[in-house]
Amino acid sequence: MKKILLVLALTLSLFLVACNNEKPLEALDVTIVSESYVYDTLDIDVLVALEGLEETELKEIANSVASKIYMQYANDIHDTHVTLTIRLFASQTAVDESNPDYGVMTFEINQSFDQPGLAPGVYQAE
């Protein structure tokens, strides 16, 4: 009886795994075009070569970049309060003109002794 239940459970789990119809994640065409870290400010310009993105998708991209940048600069930042600004651009022309047409997302790092690390960002559409 136990063997039959075990076989049924395994068969069911294989069936459920095989039925997973989620689309595979696509790599996003996102490029960090410049980074500037001066004591308490960290400015990042990001070229997002995708069209028709919604605000939630832009926030997700900015959050991913912020996490990557935070990990990259964590040893340099230590416990310093730093403002991380991520400017999102739709084209190289917008980067050249310094016009973040996809908006700007600002994060605070080490806001206070009680709030260390990367805080949630604030998005501003352009």
C-alpha positions in Angstrom: 0.0 0.0 0.0 2.8 2.4 0.9 4.6 1.6 -2.4 1.5 2.3 -4.4 1.0 5.7 -2.7 4.7 6.5 -3.2 4.5 5.7 -6.9 1.3 7.7 -7.3 2.9 10.7 -5.5 6.0 10.6 -7.7 3.9 10.2 -10.9 1.7 13.2 -9.8 4.8 15.3 -9.0 6.3 14.5 -12.4 3.0 15.4 -14.1 2.8 18.7 -12.3 6.4 19.6 -13.2 5.8 18.7 -16.9 2.7 20.9 -17.0 4.6 24.0 -16.0 3.7 26.4 -18.9 5.5 29.5 -17.7 7.4 31.3 -20.4 11.2 31.2 -20.0 12.6 34.5 -18.9 14.1 36.6 -21.6 17.3 38.5 -21.2 16.7 42.2 -21.1 18.8 44.5 -23.3 20.0 46.7 -20.4 23.4 48.4 -20.4 25.1 50.5 -17.6 26.7 53.3 -19.6 28.2 55.2 -16.8 28.9 55.0 -13.1 30.1 57.8 -10.8 30.8 57.3 -7.1 31.8 60.4 -5.1 31.7 60.0 -1.3 27.9 60.2 -0.6 26.5 60.0 -4.1 26.4 57.2 -6.6 25.0 58.1 -10.0 24.3 55.4 -12.6 23.1 55.9 -16.2 21.3 52.9 -17.7 20.4 52.4 -21.3 17.3 50.3 -21.7 16.9 49.3 -25.3 13.3 48.1 -25.1 10.2 49.9 -26.1 6.7 50.0 -24.6 7.8 49.3 -21.0 5.4 50.0 -18.2 6.3 51.8 -15.0 6.4 48.5 -13.0 8.8 47.0 -15.5 11.1 50.1 -15.3 11.0 49.9 -11.5 12.0 46.2 -11.7 14.9 47.0 -14.0 16.1 49.8 -11.7 15.8 47.5 -8.6 17.9 44.9 -10.3 20.5 47.4 -11.3 20.5 48.9 -7.8 21.1 45.5 -6.2 24.0 44.8 -8.6 25.5 48.2 -7.9 25.0 47.9 -4.2 26.9 44.6 -4.1 29.6 46.0 -6.3 30.3 49.0 -4.1 29.4 47.5 -0.7 33.1 47.4 0.5 33.7 51.0 -0.5 30.5 52.3 1.1 30.8 50.5 4.5 28.5 52.4 6.8 28.4 55.7 4.9 25.0 57.2 4.0 24.9 57.2 0.2 22.2 58.3 -2.3 22.1 56.0 -5.3 20.5 57.6 -8.4 19.6 55.4 -11.4 18.7 57.3 -14.5 16.9 55.2 -17.2 17.4 56.1 -20.9 15.6 54.7 -23.9 18.3 55.6 -26.5 21.9 56.6 -26.8 20.7 60.0 -28.0 18.9 60.5 -24.7 22.0 59.5 -22.9 24.1 62.0 -24.9 21.5 64.7 -24.2 21.3 63.7 -20.5 17.5 63.2 -20.8 16.4 60.2 -18.8 13.2 59.7 -20.8 12.3 56.4 -18.9 12.6 58.2 -15.5 14.8 58.3 -12.5 14.8 56.0 -9.4 16.5 57.1 -6.2 17.6 54.8 -3.4 19.1 55.5 0.0 21.9 53.3 1.2 22.5 53.1 5.0 19.8 55.7 5.7 20.5 55.4 9.5 22.0 53.1 12.1 18.6 51.4 12.4 18.2 51.1 8.6 21.4 49.8 7.1 21.7 48.5 3.5 19.7 49.4 0.4 16.3 51.0 1.1 13.4 50.7 -1.4 13.6 53.2 -4.2 11.4 56.2 -5.2 10.5 56.3 -8.9 10.0 59.6 -10.8 8.8 59.5 -14.3 10.2 62.1 -16.8 
